[in-house]
Amino acid sequence: MDPITLGIIVGASTLIVLLSGIPIAFGLSAIALTFLIIAEGFQILGVVAETFFSGINSFVLLSIPMFILMGMAVANSPAGKDLYTGLDRWLWRLPGGLVISNIGACSIFAALSGSSPATCAAIGTMGIPEMRKRGYAARLATGTIAAGGTLGVLIPPSIVLIVYGLATGTSIGRLFLCGVIPGLLLAFLFMVWAYIYSYFIDKDSAAILRNRQPPTLKEKLEVIPRIFPFLAIVVGVLYVLYGGIATPSEASGVGAFLVFVMIAVVYKIYQPRKIWDIVKVSMKESVMIMFIICASYFFAFSLSTLYVTQSIAQLIVDLSLNKWVLFFYINIFLLIAGFFLPPVAVIVMTSAILLPIITEFGFDPYWFAIVFTINMEIGLITPPVGLNLYIIKGITPDVSLSEILKGSIPFMFMMALSIVILCIFPELVTWLPDKLMGKDAGF
């Protein structure tokens, strides 16, 4: 059978299986195994275990459970509440200040946890009731947290960028640096929309905010000593990564240990039961991600064995499209893929196909990684598998899913705008890593 036709059949079958609700790792494995047996016979079973093992046979992968453990330790302590409270007290005068403080809290918490769901849950639990209590529309309150939580997959340390680095063989430290300025840009665009909505659209909320009792200087300062140690840990982890002092695995392990020390010292969380609860949740999350990585690696192996990957790449190159037309089509493809699959699965499944095409057309692979990640962020707040939407729905059961989605749509446009900005000014991605690591530096 023609590889392109076979690829279409495999893609359609994969979509049907995943839409059935079967766990992603099992669905990908079943599709890959089925088509490999049809094409190669039962002797292919001899390489299944080895291929699965190869998918996670990387020292750098140790950083994923460590960063998850670090994030869960923060998420299960009052650190998120203190971050939110501190920003709220300093930004109280600004129209839309409460919304902006929630986005700021999401940005900082994303850097602490590296996890979008953890950011949504931690900040949303506190921020959404506070915004609604002060007169903000439920649509804006829920949409803000759903979108703000997506910053966790872009602002380093990002698990999504780690997986991208592993799948493509690119430097994880360099990817982290590439995500800093775009992450701040995206947070800024979110804040601009919050300001426009509160000042020009929802004037009642602005009036309520202006009449709010101002916090005292003591109230503004008292929370800083509690959040400073956690911010120092993030800065320290990023410093040793970018400075070449430690590998991602070493930095994440030390960071996780220090976060546990801090929650014990600052918040008195040292009881074995509470520690075990954090470890247990982290273990479940880590195993799920690792299993998806294994299955996605096996799926990518099957596409390569069936010559689907190479044929698609060659077909696109032979079309002789304008590079920006091709880039537009790739973005549409990634956007649709993000509607149905989590970022980790999309990256491992598609990177083998897309990276050769991207480099062939002269695009920087690190710049593309950030554009790729922003597309995945949009997928986190779009149905049918918009994880952040369902987390927010769980936090606010009285708000309909359609209302949460309507609140998220303006932030999707901000993400699309950020992609346009990065296309016009690619230096926003590449300047910082080139400045600190050199043009060809990497771990």
N, C-alpha and C positions, 0 to 999 in steps of 0.2 A: 504494500500500500504506500502511496505517496506520503512522505513525512509531514507535509503541510496538512493534508486531509486527516492524517492520524492525529496531528496536534489539535485540530478542531474537535475531533471526536473526544480526545482526552480532556480538553478544556470544558466541553459541554458536560461530559460525565462527571467531572470534578465539581462543577457548579451545582449539578443536580444532587449529588451526594451531600455536599456541604449544606445546601439549603434544606435538606431533610432533617437537619438538627443533630446529626451524628457529631461527636467530638472531632475537632479539626484534625488532630494527630491520627486518629483511627481512619478518618475518611481519606486523607492523603495517602496513607500507607496502603489502604485497600485498593485504591485506584492504581497506584504505582505498581503494586504486586500483580494485580489482574492483567494489566497490559504487558508487563514484562513476561509473565508466563505465556500469554498468547503469542508474543513475538519470539521469545527465546526458548520456551519450553520449561519444564520443571527443574532442569539443572541450574536455572538462575537462582533457585532458593539457596544455593550454597553461598551466595555473596550477600544475602539480606542482612544477616547479623553483623558482618564486617562493615557493611555500608552504614548501618545504624550507628555502630560504634565510632566510625570515622566522623559522623556528624557532630559528635560531642568530644572528640579526642583532641581537645585544645586546652592548653593551660589558661589561656585568656578567658575561657568560658567560666572559670571559677569566679570571675568578677561579677557575673550576673546574680547568683544567689547571695553574694556578699552585699551588693548594692540593694537587692531586695530586702535583705535582713536589716540593712541600715535604714531604708525607707520605712519599713514596718515598725521599727523601734520608735521612729519619730512620730509616725501616724498613730501609734497607740499610747502616746504620751500627750500631755497638755501643750507641747511645743507649738503645734498648729494654732491652737487658741491664742497663745501668746503672740505669735507672729501676726495674726489677724488683728488682735487688740492693739498692738503697738502701732501698726500702720493706720488703723482707724483713728486713733487718737491724734496722730500727726497730720492727717489729711482731712480732718473733720470740716474745715471751712470751704473746701473746694466743692463747687456744684458737681454732684455725682461722686463725691469723695468716698462715700461708703462703697460704691461699686468699684472705684479705682483702687481702693485699699484691698478689696477682695482679689482683684487681678494681681496686685503687687504681692499679696500673701501667697497666691497660687504660684507666682514666679519663683519666690524664695523657697516655698515648700517643694516645688518641682525640682529645684537644684538639690535640696536635701534628700529627696526620696527617689528621684529618677523614674517615678511611676505616675502615670496619668490617673488611673483609678484611685490610688492612694491620695493624690492631691484633691481630686473631686470629693472623696468621702470626708477627708479631714477638714478642708476649708468650707465645703458645702454645708456640713452639719451645723457649723456655727454661723456662717455668713448669710445663708439664704433666709433663716428666720429673722436675723437682725435687719436685713434689707427690707423684708416685707413688713416688719413691725414699724419701720420708719416711713412707710408709705410708698416704697418702690414697687412697681408692678411685678407680679409673679413671673411674667414672661422675661423681663430684664434680669431679675434676680437669678432665676434658674439658668438662663442662657449664658450669663456671665460666668458662672462656676463651671458649667459644662465645657465652655470654650477655654476658660482659664486652666482647667485641668489638663488640656492637651499640651500645654507648655512643658509638661513633664517628659514628653518624648523628644523634645528639641534642646532644652537647656541642659547642659551637662551637670552631673553624669547621667547619660541617657542610655537605658538598656537597648532601645531601638538602634542607636548609633553603634553600640557594641556589636550587636548582631550584624549590622551592615558591614562593619569592619571585618568581622570574621568571614562573612559570606563572600566578600570581594577582595580580601587580602590587603585592604587599605589600613593605614595607621589609625588606631582608635584614639590616641592622644591628639592627633591632628584633626580628626572628626569632631572631637569635643571642642577644640578651639574654633573650628568652623561654625559650630552651633551657637556660640556666645552672642555675637552681634545680631544674627537673625532672630535669635530667641528674644533678645531685648527689643528689637524692632517690632516683633509681633506683639509683645506685651504692650509696647507703646501704642500700636495701632488699636489694640483692644481698649486701652484707656481713652484714646481719642474718641472712639465711638461712644463709650460710656459718658464722656463729657458732653458730646453733642446731644445725646438722647436726654440727659438730665437737664441740660441748660436750655435747649431749643424745643424739645418735644414734650418732655414730662416736667413742666414747670411747677406743678404741685409738689413733686418730690424735692425740687430745689428749694422751694419755700420752706418745706418742713425741715430740711437740712440746715438752712440758715438760722432757723429759730431754735436749733438744738443747743442744749447747755454745753458750753465749751469745757473740755477737760483741762485740768490744772497742769502746770509744769511738772509737778510731782507725779501725777498720773502718767504723763508722757514718758518720764524717765524711769519709772519703777520697773517696767517690763523689759528694758534693754538688757540688764544683767542676766536674765533668764534665757534670752534668745541668742545673745552674743556667742556663747560657747558652741552652739550648733552651727552658726554662720562661720565661725573660725574653723570648724572641722571641714566644712565644704571647701573653704578657701585653701586649707592645708592639703586636702586630697587632690584638688586641682593643681596646686603648686607642685607637688611631688610628681604628678603625672606629666605636666608640661615641662618641668625642669629635668626630666629624665632620671630622677632620683629613684623612682620605683615603677614597676609594671602596673597595669590596671588591676591585676589580681591582688598584688601586694597592697596597693593603695586602698582598694575596696575593703580588704580584710581588716586593715588597721582602722579605716574609717568606721566600719561597723562596730568594732570593739570600742572605739572612743565614744560613739553615740550611746552604747549601752552604759558606759561609765557615766556619761553626762545625765542620762535619764535617771540613773541611780542617785547621783549627787544632787541634781537640781530639783527633780520631782519625786525623789524617794521611791522610785520603782525598782525594787531589787528582790521582791518576793519570788521564790522559785516558780510558783503557779503563774504569775504574770509574765515572767521571762519565758516560760514554756509556751504560753499562749502566743507570744510574738514569734518564737521559733517555729511553732507548728504552722501558723498562717504563712510564714515565709517559705517553709518547706513545700507546702502545697503549691504556692505560686511558682516556685523555682522548678519543681518537677513538671508542672504543666508547660512552662516555657521550654524546658529542656526537651520534653517529649515532642513538642511542636517543631523544634529545631531539627531533631533526629528525623522525624517524618518528612519535613520539608526537604531536608538534604537527600533523603531516599527518593522523594518525588522528583527533585532536580536531576538525580542520577538516572532515573528512569527516562526522563525526557532526553537526556544526553545520549543514553544507550540506544534509544529509538531514533536518534538523529533529528529529533524535532527542534531542539534548541538551535543547532547549527543551521538548519534549513530556514527557520524563521529569520534569524539574524542575516543570512545571506540574501534572502528575499527582500528584506527591507533595504539593505545596502544597494541591491540591484535596481530598486525603484528610482534611485537618484533623486530623492526628494530634497527640497530645501531643508537645511538643518533645523530651522525654526518651525517649519511645518511638521517635521518629524517630532520635534520636541513637544509640540502641541498635542499630537496624537498620543504620545507616550504619557503625557499628563492626564489625558482623558482616560486612558487605559488604567493608570494607577488609581485615579479617582474612583472608577467603577470597581476595581479590585478591592479598594479600601471600604466600599460599601458592604462587602460580604465577608471579608477576612481581616483578622487582626494584623497589625503592622509586621510582627515577627514572621508570620507565615508568608505574607506578600513579599517581604525582602528576600527570604531564602528561596522562595519559588521562582522569582522573576529576575534576581540579580544576575544569574548565569546567562540569561537571554539579553538583558538590557545593557549590562556593562560593556560588552564588546561593541555594541551598536553606538553607545554614547561616546566611547573613546574614538571609534572610527570616524565619527562626525566632528571631532575636535572639541567636545565638551569636557570640562574638568570633572573627574570622577568625584572629588570632594564637594564641589559646588552642586553637582547633581544629587549627592547624598542628602544635602539639606533640602533641596526642592522635593526630593522623594519623601523625606520625612514630613514636610508640611502637607503634602498630599495625604499621608497617613493620618495626620492630625485632623484633617477634614473628615476622613472616614470615621473617626472616633465620635463625631457628633452628627452623623447621618445614619438613618435607618437603612437596612433592617438590622445591622449588627453594630450600631453606634453605642459602644459600651458605656461611654460617659452619660448618654441620655438615660440609660436604664439605672445607672447609679444615682443620678439626680432624681429620677422617678421614685426610687426606693427611699430617698431622703425626704421627698415631698410628695407623699401619696395623694394629696388633695389636688395637685396640679396635673392636668392631663399631659400625656406624652406629646400631643400635637402642640400644646402651648409651650412646652420646653423646647421643642424643635423650632417653633417660630422665634423664640428668643435667641436661638443659636444661629439662625440664618445670617443676620448681619455680621457675625463674627466669621462665618465662612467666607463672606465677601472680603473681609479684612485679610484672611489667609491668602485668598486668591490675589489680592492687591500686593501682598508681601512677595509672592512669586514673581509678579510683574516687576516689582522694584529690584529683586535680586537678578532678574534677567537683564535689566538696564544697567545695574551697578553690581556686577559679580564680585567686585573687590570687597563688598560687605561681608562676603563669606571667606575669601582667600587672604585678605590683608593681615588679619591677626595671626593665623598660623604661619604665614610667610615671614612676618616680623619676628616672631618668637622662636620659630623652629627652622627657618630657612625654607627655600622652595622645595628641596628634595628631602627634607628631614622626616623621620618617622621612627617608630619604635621597632 
